[in-house]
Amino acid sequence: MLVQAPPAACYALALNVQAHLDSAQQTGERVVARPASGQLALGDVVAWEARHFGIRQRLTVRITAATPPHHLRDELVRGAFRTSRKPS
């Protein structure tokens, strides 16, 4: 999918808690540890609870790299997977 928006707008959406929740409605995702709203930033840790692979899971991630508006990385801190890291 090609997004017709400036990189800065896309980057801001990627760090917006409500935008994430809106995009993950099919998993019933919710925030279970702060920040529960607003914009995430470098160093923030947030815990999400959602149904993945048919199982309710809690995943905690930390924003480990952020170079606006082109680079963002979040990494699994705690959860059912050994590791989870979105490519940068």
C-alpha positions as CSV (number, residue, x, y, z in Angstrom):
1,M,0.0,0.0,0.0
2,L,1.3,3.4,-0.9
3,V,0.6,6.1,1.6
4,Q,0.1,9.6,0.1
5,A,1.4,11.6,3.1
6,P,4.6,13.3,4.2
7,P,7.1,11.1,6.1
8,A,6.6,13.2,9.2
9,A,2.9,12.6,9.3
10,C,3.4,8.8,8.9
11,Y,6.1,8.8,11.6
12,A,3.8,10.6,14.0
13,L,1.0,8.1,13.4
14,A,3.4,5.2,14.0
15,L,4.1,6.6,17.5
16,N,0.5,7.5,18.3
17,V,-1.1,5.1,20.8
18,Q,-4.7,5.7,19.6
19,A,-3.8,5.2,16.0
20,H,-2.2,1.8,16.9
21,L,-5.3,0.8,18.9
22,D,-7.5,1.8,15.9
23,S,-5.4,-0.3,13.5
24,A,-5.5,-3.3,15.8
25,Q,-9.2,-3.5,16.5
26,Q,-9.5,-7.0,15.1
27,T,-7.2,-8.3,18.0
28,G,-9.1,-6.5,20.7
29,E,-5.9,-4.8,21.6
30,R,-5.7,-2.5,24.7
31,V,-3.0,-0.8,26.7
32,V,-2.4,-2.3,30.1
33,A,0.5,-0.2,31.2
34,R,1.3,3.4,30.6
35,P,1.5,5.5,28.5
36,A,-2.1,4.7,27.6
37,S,-2.5,7.6,25.2
38,G,-0.7,10.3,23.3
39,Q,2.6,10.0,21.5
40,L,5.3,7.4,22.3
41,A,8.9,8.6,22.4
42,L,12.4,7.1,22.6
43,G,12.7,5.0,25.7
44,D,9.0,4.6,26.4
45,V,7.8,1.2,27.5
46,V,4.2,0.2,26.9
47,A,2.4,-3.1,27.5
48,W,-0.3,-4.2,25.1
49,E,-2.8,-7.0,25.6
50,A,-4.4,-8.6,22.6
51,R,-5.5,-11.9,21.0
52,H,-2.7,-13.2,18.7
53,F,-2.8,-16.7,17.3
54,G,-6.1,-17.3,19.1
55,I,-4.5,-16.7,22.5
56,R,-4.8,-13.6,24.7
57,Q,-1.3,-12.3,25.2
58,R,0.4,-9.5,26.9
59,L,3.4,-8.0,25.1
60,T,5.6,-5.3,26.5
61,V,7.7,-3.3,24.1
62,R,10.3,-0.5,24.4
63,I,11.0,2.2,21.8
64,T,14.7,1.6,21.3
65,A,15.5,3.8,18.3
66,A,13.9,6.9,16.9
67,T,15.2,9.2,14.3
68,P,12.3,11.2,12.9
69,P,10.9,11.0,10.4
70,H,12.5,7.9,8.9
71,H,13.6,5.4,11.5
72,L,11.7,3.8,14.4
73,R,12.3,0.6,16.2
74,D,10.4,-1.1,19.0
75,E,11.7,-4.3,20.7
76,L,10.0,-6.9,22.9
77,V,10.8,-6.6,26.5
78,R,8.4,-9.2,27.8
79,G,6.0,-11.5,26.1
80,A,5.2,-15.0,24.8
81,F,7.8,-14.8,22.1
82,R,11.6,-15.3,22.6
83,T,12.1,-12.1,20.6
84,S,10.3,-9.7,18.5
85,R,11.9,-6.8,16.7
86,K,10.3,-4.9,13.8
87,P,12.8,-4.1,11.1
88,S,14.0,-0.6,10.9
